[in-house]
Amino acid sequence: MRLSRSVPLLAATLVTAAALWPSTAGAAPDGAAPACLRRAVPEVPGAAFQQSACLADLTTTGLAGTPYTDLADQAGLTAGATRTPSGVPGTQIDGYFPDSSRFNSTHGWRHDAQFVIRLPDHWNGGLVVTGAPGTRKQYATDKAISDQVLARGYAYAATDKGNSGTDFYRDGSRPGDAVAEWNARTTELTRAARRVVARHYGHAPRRTYMTGISNGGYLTRWQLEHHPELYDGGVDWEGALWTADGPNLLTSLPTAVARTLGSATDEDMYAAGFAPGSEFLWPYHEHAYWGVTQKIYRAEFDPGYDPDCPGASAGTTVEQILAPCSSDSAYDYAARPASVHRAVARVALTGRIGRPLITLHGDLDTLLPKAADSDVYARMIDARGRGRFHRFYTIEGGTHVDGLYDAYPDRLRPILPCYRSAFDALVAWVERGVRPPADRTVARPADGDVVDSCSLKGDAAGR
């Protein structure tokens, strides 16, 4: 882990836009030269390396099968039938900031702090910034976020957060360092992207929005608390909650691990915040989420609890990676030493947001239960006297990843269409003073297109 305010750009490694125009990306309409070929590509301030490409389509439709996106890293985040826009020409800049860790092997670089910046030819004056959800990398939300905002004319920037993969906790020298780097890298990219946009289009972005899914939602919350001067608002899609005294992942997941290992009851699960009615999702999460998530985040903040598990690696096979540590079934965060709580405090949220924020959370989220997460964060915001900046929508039938909708179309609904509606509502709130609907539960429709449509004005009372 190494951050630097300014490092000379490695000019010898830059690739010209014309040289990187890929035949697989298609040609400009009517044979005209793409607009991005007529613009010099700006240097990314502070980057150690960058390369650029002028592309006929910056969306996943145009980039699939090219080095400019990674469909595998997007797996499971969206429903299979999700419709996305396409046909957005422009410039893509890929690169990395100085960093000493090597978890991200994208492009064969084996270098962390990787980023992507996309600059559409037809710009609306805005910039959208995000960080990768979970332990994924910079292309993870291309389909869920990038495609839509690019089609609306926004420039887009995403970071791998400075470390990725299930061994991310090995980055840094003291507990909490890896997660603390996520916040620093997001701030770093935002500042750099704003300057890139100004150089590319001739003026600074008129609006900058922060947004993200899961850990990206956490980043959104943290950025609006700590750097409101950089942003005009944000949309938080089920952000992770970290508080020094709890709740946090380490207060709810041990119960789920205990249930996986046969030592917790359904009532214990409900007491930990897991929603009644979500039981049909528990077997999947036992195998795919609970064990690995608890052990790697506990290793990040409390490595002394069980030095042998996960140890130097979360595992080398899928089975090893996903397997829980048996010791985690008895993990009691409240009883852990003050040093553990101080490690979490370094990255904790306060609720002191300084810009408008819209939060979405599914009522069937079975990784980050709403009752132990966004419900709590909404109360924190109110307690700080910042409720006027916040809207909170519970998505009935929503769960942590939209890909599960394909397995349970009769019980779930994707959150993505509600996220798109929320982003539009945020823009109207910030730019036109149109206040979004009051906090509410957005009902799951009995019929119609649940994959691609959602109205935040759905049924239910406000908070």
Secondary structure as the mmCIF struct_conf table of DSSP 4:
data_model
#
loop_
_struct_conf.conf_type_id
_struct_conf.id
_struct_conf.beg_label_comp_id
_struct_conf.beg_label_asym_id
_struct_conf.beg_label_seq_id
_struct_conf.end_label_comp_id
_struct_conf.end_label_asym_id
_struct_conf.end_label_seq_id
BEND BEND1 ARG A 5 ARG A 5
HELX_RH_3T_P HELX_RH_3T_P1 ALA A 11 THR A 13
TURN_TY1_P TURN_TY1_P1 ALA A 17 ALA A 17
HELX_RH_3T_P HELX_RH_3T_P2 ALA A 18 LEU A 20
HELX_RH_3T_P HELX_RH_3T_P3 SER A 23 ALA A 25
HELX_RH_3T_P HELX_RH_3T_P4 PRO A 29 GLY A 31
HELX_LH_PP_P HELX_LH_PP_P1 ALA A 32 PRO A 34
HELX_RH_3T_P HELX_RH_3T_P5 ALA A 35 ARG A 38
BEND BEND2 ARG A 39 ARG A 39
HELX_LH_PP_P HELX_LH_PP_P2 ALA A 40 GLU A 43
TURN_TY1_P TURN_TY1_P2 PRO A 45 GLY A 46
BEND BEND3 ALA A 48 ALA A 48
STRN STRN1 PHE A 49 LEU A 55
BEND BEND4 ALA A 56 ALA A 56
BEND BEND5 THR A 59 THR A 59
HELX_RH_AL_P HELX_RH_AL_P1 THR A 60 LEU A 63
TURN_TY1_P TURN_TY1_P3 ALA A 64 GLY A 65
BEND BEND6 THR A 66 THR A 66
TURN_TY1_P TURN_TY1_P4 PRO A 67 TYR A 68
HELX_RH_3T_P HELX_RH_3T_P6 LEU A 71 GLN A 74
TURN_TY1_P TURN_TY1_P5 ALA A 75 GLY A 76
BEND BEND7 LEU A 77 THR A 78
TURN_TY1_P TURN_TY1_P6 GLY A 80 ALA A 81
STRN STRN2 GLY A 90 TYR A 96
BEND BEND8 SER A 100 SER A 100
HELX_RH_3T_P HELX_RH_3T_P7 THR A 106 GLY A 108
BEND BEND9 ASP A 112 ALA A 113
STRN STRN3 GLN A 114 PRO A 120
BEND BEND10 ASP A 121 HIS A 122
BEND BEND11 GLY A 125 GLY A 125
STRN STRN4 GLY A 126 GLY A 131
BEND BEND12 PRO A 133 PRO A 133
TURN_TY1_P TURN_TY1_P7 GLY A 134 THR A 135
TURN_TY1_P TURN_TY1_P8 GLN A 138 THR A 141
HELX_RH_PI_P HELX_RH_PI_P1 ASP A 142 SER A 146
HELX_RH_AL_P HELX_RH_AL_P2 ASP A 147 ALA A 151
TURN_TY1_P TURN_TY1_P9 ARG A 152 GLY A 153
STRN STRN5 ALA A 155 THR A 159
TURN_TY1_P TURN_TY1_P10 LYS A 161 GLY A 162
BEND BEND13 GLY A 165 GLY A 165
TURN_TY1_P TURN_TY1_P11 THR A 166 ASP A 167
HELX_RH_3T_P HELX_RH_3T_P8 PHE A 168 ARG A 170
BEND BEND14 ASP A 171 ARG A 174
TURN_TY1_P TURN_TY1_P12 PRO A 175 GLY A 176
HELX_RH_AL_P HELX_RH_AL_P3 ASP A 177 TYR A 201
BEND BEND15 GLY A 202 HIS A 203
BEND BEND16 ARG A 206 ARG A 206
STRN STRN6 ARG A 207 ILE A 213
TURN_TY1_P TURN_TY1_P13 SER A 214 SER A 214
HELX_RH_AL_P HELX_RH_AL_P4 ASN A 215 HIS A 226
HELX_RH_3T_P HELX_RH_3T_P9 PRO A 228 LEU A 230
BEND BEND17 ASP A 232 ASP A 232
STRN STRN7 GLY A 233 TRP A 237
BEND BEND18 GLU A 238 GLU A 238
TURN_TY1_P TURN_TY1_P14 ALA A 244 ASP A 245
BEND BEND19 GLY A 246 GLY A 246
BEND BEND20 ASN A 248 ASN A 248
HELX_RH_AL_P HELX_RH_AL_P5 LEU A 249 THR A 260
TURN_TY1_P TURN_TY1_P15 LEU A 261 GLY A 262
HELX_RH_AL_P HELX_RH_AL_P6 ASP A 266 ALA A 272
TURN_TY1_P TURN_TY1_P16 GLY A 273 GLY A 273
HELX_LH_PP_P HELX_LH_PP_P3 PHE A 274 ALA A 275
TURN_TY1_P TURN_TY1_P17 PRO A 276 GLY A 277
HELX_RH_3T_P HELX_RH_3T_P10 GLU A 279 LEU A 281
HELX_RH_AL_P HELX_RH_AL_P7 TRP A 282 ALA A 288
TURN_TY1_P TURN_TY1_P18 TYR A 289 TYR A 289
HELX_RH_AL_P HELX_RH_AL_P8 TRP A 290 PHE A 301
TURN_TY1_P TURN_TY1_P19 PRO A 303 GLY A 304
BEND BEND21 TYR A 305 TYR A 305
TURN_TY1_P TURN_TY1_P20 PRO A 307 ASP A 308
BEND BEND22 CYS A 309 PRO A 310
TURN_TY1_P TURN_TY1_P21 GLY A 311 ALA A 312
BEND BEND23 ALA A 314 ALA A 314
BEND BEND24 THR A 316 THR A 317
HELX_RH_AL_P HELX_RH_AL_P9 VAL A 318 LEU A 322
HELX_LH_PP_P HELX_LH_PP_P4 ALA A 323 CYS A 325
HELX_RH_3T_P HELX_RH_3T_P11 SER A 326 ALA A 330
HELX_RH_3T_P HELX_RH_3T_P12 TYR A 333 ALA A 335
BEND BEND25 ARG A 336 ARG A 336
HELX_RH_AL_P HELX_RH_AL_P10 ALA A 338 ALA A 345
TURN_TY1_P TURN_TY1_P22 ARG A 346 VAL A 347
BEND BEND26 GLY A 351 GLY A 351
BEND BEND27 ARG A 355 ARG A 355
STRN STRN8 LEU A 357 GLY A 362
TURN_TY1_P TURN_TY1_P23 ASP A 363 LEU A 364
BEND BEND28 THR A 366 LEU A 368
HELX_RH_3T_P HELX_RH_3T_P13 LYS A 370 ALA A 372
TURN_TY1_P TURN_TY1_P24 ASP A 373 ASP A 373
HELX_RH_AL_P HELX_RH_AL_P11 SER A 374 ALA A 383
TURN_TY1_P TURN_TY1_P25 ARG A 384 GLY A 385
HELX_RH_3T_P HELX_RH_3T_P14 GLY A 387 PHE A 389
STRN STRN9 HIS A 390 ILE A 395
TURN_TY1_P TURN_TY1_P26 GLU A 396 GLY A 397
BEND BEND29 HIS A 400 HIS A 400
HELX_RH_3T_P HELX_RH_3T_P15 ASP A 402 ASP A 406
TURN_TY1_P TURN_TY1_P27 ALA A 407 ALA A 407
TURN_TY1_P TURN_TY1_P28 PRO A 409 ARG A 411
BEND BEND30 ILE A 415 ILE A 415
HELX_RH_AL_P HELX_RH_AL_P12 LEU A 416 ARG A 432
HELX_LH_PP_P HELX_LH_PP_P5 ARG A 435 ALA A 438
BEND BEND31 ASP A 439 ASP A 439
STRN STRN10 ARG A 440 VAL A 442
HELX_LH_PP_P HELX_LH_PP_P6 ALA A 443 PRO A 445
BEND BEND32 ALA A 446 GLY A 448
TURN_TY1_P TURN_TY1_P29 VAL A 450 ASP A 452
TURN_TY1_P TURN_TY1_P30 LEU A 456 LYS A 457
BEND BEND33 ASP A 459 ALA A 460
#
